[in-house]
Every structure is written in C-alpha cells, then in structure tokens.
C-alpha cells in the first residue's frame, strides 16, 4: 500500500520549494542561452517565423538579432500611393517626408541590407546625390532592378547606379531618358544580364543596342517596344541565347530584320504595328513588316513558338505560306488586323503548323471568307480565337 504523506513531509516539501525560489531564476539562464545561440541557429529561427510582425520584431532584441534580420532582407520595394501619371508625381508629393529625406533613408537602407536580391527605385527621388564614390560597397548581390519611369536620372547618374549592381540579371528602364552612352555603361557594368526591358526609351539607337548585344552574351529577353530610332542593325551577331524579342513600333529595315534573325535562337517574336487609328505614339517613318520580312523571319527563326504580327497589313499570301512551310514549332500566332490574310494563306498555316494551339484573328480586318474560317475551326477545334 502506498505511503500516505504526513503533515511533516508536506512541511518539508514546502520548505524545499521555498529554497528553490531563492535560487537564481531559471528564465534568466534560458534567456542567456537563446541570446548566445550561433548565427546559423538564429538564422534558422528567423526563417521559421510565419508572420510579418514577428519578423519585424525579431531585430528589436539586440544588435546580433538585428544583423540576422538585415541579412535575411532580400527585397526593397518602395510603394508610392500617388498616381505615377499625376503631373505632380515628381514634384514633392511624397507622403510624410520630403523627397530629400526619403532619398537619404533609401540610401541608409541600401547600406544596411547587404543581401538584397530585388530592388525597386521606381517613384523615388534621385538618390545618387547621397552616395559618394568612397562610400562602403553595397548592392553586390542585387539581381533584379526596377527603374521604370525614372526620367529624373541623367546618363551619368544611371551609369553610377549600374556600377553598384554588377550581378544584375534583370533590369527594366521603361520610359527613362537613357541614351546610347547609358546603355553602353549598362552593358559594361552588368554583363550577366539576361532580361532587359527598354520600352519607350526613345533616345537609344542601334549603336547602344549593339553594345548591349556584344557585351551581354547571356541575354535571353529584350523589350524595345516603341523605341522608334532603332532599325534593327544593332542585332547583327546576337547570341543564340536571345529567345524573346519585343520590337513593336520600331523602324525595322530589311537589313535590320536580317540582323534580328542572325542569332537563330528566337522563339518568341512580337512585331505589332500601329493601326491607322492608333495615336499612342507618333512615328514619322514607320517600318513595314511586309511579305519579304515575314519570309526572312520564317527562314531565320525555325524554332519560333510564338509570332505576333498585329496590324501588319502588307503581308500577302507568300508570307503566310512561308510561315506554314518553315515554322513547324509554332504554337501561337497573332494576326489581328492583317487585312491580306486570305483563304489560301489560312489554309497554308493550317496545313503546315501542326503544333498550333492558338490563332488570334479579328472578326473583320482580314480578307478570309467565312467558309475558310469555319473550315479552319473544323480542322483545328479550340485553336481559333476571334478578336475582340
């Protein structure tokens, strides 16, 4: 039978508890143990935190924990709640702080977060005035940089920025004032670039484009939409790695088209033309993607998977036949607004492009008969899409 505790044993047990209470607090020893954990353990703990509040509070503990938090911060993205199309967007309309202070804060964050991989300076005031050549290095691990609509930067300032990020693989410079000099600096500072977006950069020409093509031999995706000073000759000798090209509303010449396909690796090509009612941009001498151009493209790009030719009104039967004959890998074809897409041309595409899964045509801007469209749809169910 179990021994029943007497009042004396209970009193002795209580005294033992009282003695334990006089000992140093166990919580303090545990707290000290956590603070002395090696960096790898603290790093693992930080990555296990699920909420933003916990991650933001982590660095308030001590300097070591703040360092762990800073090292795990890989994205710096400023969001301006004001409409970027507002004329006052770059005239001091920044919430709660002046543009100068905002620029200073951004620079301090760049020095603090030494492991950033993605950075957006879109909508921010000029920060180059607050970074000196003798400043500590930063940005060496940034891979993706967003400079959309940063028209406040000059070529010299942009070149300074490019020198901070030697490991860039992605950059977007939509609607900036970059010229050939700035593009040359980009190509020399960031030779590992794989994706470059330059839409509406109207000051660049084939000279600057050539520098980019020659120096960035890993370039895969290039967007030069609405760069209406480019004829295409800068593409001569481009690497086979170039697989995606957006070149809508450029002044591509026959020589330029030959240069564009010289690499032989294009798989996605977008060559939208301005329709007669389109007033998005003004182009004095618009290029013509005609039959000869399409024949050149079909022969030079046998690996094409997607070809976009909206509003290319000068492509006739021989061009459509060339696509059917040469583009055996084609899966997506956009021909909205191609007024000379005829019955025989549609049949040539149907017969030749056996892998086609999407054909976009509009309802009335072509010369195909209703019978030809219905026949194509019968032969290729779920492939044709009428636009709009």
N, C-alpha and C positions, 0 to 999 in steps of 0.2 A: 504494500500500500504506500502510496506517495506520502512523503512527509509534509505535514501541514506547517507552513511558516508561522513562527511565533512572533509576538509583538517585538521581541528583542531583535530578531533577524530583520524584521521590517525596518526598525530604527537604524540598524547598522547599514542596511541598504540605502536608506535615505541619506545617511551621513556620507556614504561613498559618492552618491550623486552630487552632494554639496561640494565634496572635494574636487570632483571633476569640473564643476562650474568655475573653480578658482584657477583651473589650468588655462594656458593660452588658448584663445579662440581658434577652433579648427578652420573656420571660414577664412581667417586671415592667411593660414598656411595654404589653403586651396587657392585663394586668390593670388598669392605669390607664385604658386606653381603655374597657374594659367598665364600669368604675365611673363614667365620665363620660358614658355614654350618656344622651340626653334621656329624660324621663319617658315619652313615648309609646312609645319602643322598649322600655324596661324593662317597661312595662305589657303590651306585646305578648308579650314573652318569658315573663312570668308566666302569661299566659293559655294559652300553649303547653305549660306543664308538665302532665304527664299524671297523676302520682302525688301523693297527699296528702302524702307525706314530702317531696317536692321543694318543694311549695307552702309547707309549714310551715317548711322550712329557708331559703327564699328571704329572709325578713325578718331572718335572723341575720347577713347580710353587713354591712349598715351602716344608718344611720338612713334614708337615702333609699329603700333597698330595703324597709325595714320599712314606710315610708309607702305604697309601691306595694302591698305585701301587704295592708295595712289597708284601702286604698281599694277593693280587689277583694273584700273580705269582705262578702257580701250577706245572710248568714243567721246568726242567733244563736239556737241552739236548745238549751236545757238539758234533758238527759235524766236523770231520777231513776230508778234501778233498783228502788226500792222501790214496792210496790203502792200506787197512789193511793187505793185504798179501805181501806187499813190505817188504823185509828183513830189511829195514831201518826205518820201521814204528815206532818202539820204540827206535830209536837211535837219537832222537833230531830233527826229521823232522816235526817241528810244525810251522805253519805259523805265522810270525810277532813277535813272542815272544819265549823265552826259555821255556823248559819243567818245570823248577823250578818256573818261574813267572806264567806260566799257572796253575800250581798246587795251588799256592798262591791265584790267582784270583778266582779259583773254590771254595776254602775254604771260602773266603770272601763272595762269593755269597751264599754259604750254610748258613752262619750266617745271611745274610741279608734276604733271602727268607725263612721265618719260616713256610710257609703254603704250601710247595711243596708236591705234591702227586706222581709225576713221576720224576725219576732221572736216568740219564744215565751217567756212568763214563767210558763208552767204548771208548777206544782210548786215554784216558787221562793218563798223567804220575802219579806216586804214590803221593797221597795226604795225606796219613796217617802221614807223617813226619811233617806236618804243623798243625796238630790238636793234642792238648795236653789233657791229662785226666782232667785237671782243666778248660778246655775251656768251654764257655757257651754252654748249650744244643742246639741241632738243629736236624732236621730230624724226629721229633716225629710224624709227620703226613704223611710221605712218605709211599705210599702203593705199588708202583711198582719200582723195582730197576733193572737196566741193567748193568751187569758186564761181558758181553761177551768178551772173548779173553783177559781178564786182567791177563795174565800169569805172570806179573811182581810182583803180590802180593803173599806173603807167607801166610801160615795158620794163623799166629799171626796177620798179617795185616788185613786179611779178617775177623778174629774174632772181631778186633777193629771196622771195618766198620759195621758189623752186629749189634753191640751194639748201634749204632747210630739210628737204624730204627726198633723199637720194634713193629710197626704196619704193617709191611710188609705182604702183601697177595700174592705178585707175585715177583719172582726173577729168573733171568737167569744167569747162570755161565758157559756158553758154552766155552769149551776148556780152562778152567783155571786149575791151579795146586792144587786145593783144595784136601785135603785128608780127612780121617775119622775124624780127630780132628777138622778140619774146619767145617765139616758137623754137628758134634755134637754141636759146638758153634752156628751154624745157627739155629739148632732145638731148642736150649735153649733160644736164644735171640729173636727168631721170631716164636713163637708157633702158631700164627694165619695164617701161610702160607697156601694158597690154591693151588697155582701153582708154581712148581719148575722145572726148566729146567737145566739138568746136562749133556747134550750130550758131549761126548769126554772128560769127566773128568775121565781119566784112572787110577787115583790114589785112587779112592774111592772103598770100598769093601762092603760086606753085613753088616759089623759091623756098619759103618757110616750110611748106609741106614736104618738099624734097629733103630738107634737113631732118625732119621727123622720120621720114621713111628710111633714110640711110642709117640713122643712129639707133633707132628703136627697132631692133630686128626681131623682137618678140611681139610686136604689135598684132593684135587679133581683131579689135573692133575700133572703127574710126567713123565719127559722125561729123560731116562737113556740110550739113543741110544749110541752105541759104547763104553759103559763102560764095557770093556772086562774082568774085575776082579769080576763082580757081577754074582753070581749063582742063586739069587732069594730068598735064605733062609731068608734074612732080611725082607721080606714082611710078615712073619708069624705074624698073629694077626692084620693085617692092618684094618683100619676103613672102614666101608661100604661107606663112603663118596668118596673113591677113585674110580672114574669113567673112567678116561682116563689114559692109560699107554702106553708109547712108550719104547719098550725094544728090539729094533733091534740090532742084532750082539752082544748080551750078551752071557755069558756061562751058560744059564739056565739049571739046572739039573732037574731030575724028582721031587726031594724034593723042588727045587725052584719053579717049576710050581705049585705044591700043595700050597705053601706059597702064590704065586701070587694070586690065586683064593680064598684064605681063607676069604677075606672080603666079597665076594659075590656080590659086587656092580658094578663091571666093566661093562661098556657099550661100550667102545672103546678100542680095544687092537691091537697093531701094533708089529708084530714079524718078521720083514724082516730078511732073511738070506742072507749071502754073496753068490753071484753066483760064479761059477768057474772062470769066467773071471774078477771078481771084485777085484781090488787091492787098494781100498780106504784106508783100514786099514789092519794091519797084526794081525791075531788072531791065536795063537798057537793051542788052543783046542776049536774049535767052537762047540757050543751046537747044538743039533739036535732036531728040532721041528718035532717029528715023530707022528705016529698014536696014541700012548698012550698019548702023550702030548695033542693032539687035543681032544681026548676023555675027558681027565681031564678038559680041558678048557670049553668044551661044557656043561659038567655036572655042573661045579662050577660057570659058568657065564651065567645063563639062561636069563639075561637081556641084553645080548650083542646086540648092534645095528650095530656095525662095527667091522669086523675082517679082519686083514691084514696079509696074510701068503705068501708073495712073496718068491720064490726060496726055499720053504720048500719041498724038493724033496722026503722026506721019509714018507709023509702022504699017506696012502693007503685007500682002499675002506671003511674000518671000521671007519676011521676018518671022511670021508665025510658023511657017514650015521649018525654018532653021531651028526654032525652039523645039519643035516636035522631033526633029531629026537628031539634035545634039544634046539636049538637056534630059537625059534619061533618068537622072536622080531627082528631078524637080517634083516637089511636093505641094508648094503653094505658089499660085500665080495671081497677081493683081493686075487687071486690065480695065479698070473703070475709066470711062471717058475715052477709050481708044476707038475712035469713030471708024477706023478701017479694019476692025476685026470682022472679017466676013465669014460666010458659011464654010468655005474651004479651009480657012485659017483655023477655025474652031475644030474642024474635023482632023486637021493635022496635029493639033495639040492633043486631041482625044486619042488618036492612034499611036502617037509617039511617046507621050508622057504617061507611062503605065503606073507610075508611083504617085500620080497627082491625087491629093486628098482635098484640096481646096482651090476653087477657081472663083475669083470675085469679078463679076461683071455688073454693070448698072443696067437699068431697065430700058434706056432709050438711046444712050450715047455710043452706039455701035451699029454696024451695018449687017449684023446677023439677022436671019429670019427667025420667026417664032418657031418654025418647024425645026431649024437647026439647033436651037436652044433646047427644045423638048427632046430631040434625038440624043443630044449630049447628056442630058439629065437621065434619059432612059439607059444609056450605056454606062453612065457613071453616077449611080444613085448616091445621094448625100455628099456630092462633091461641089456642085454649083451653088453659089450664094449671090443672089441679086442685090444690088446696091443702089440706092439706100434701102 
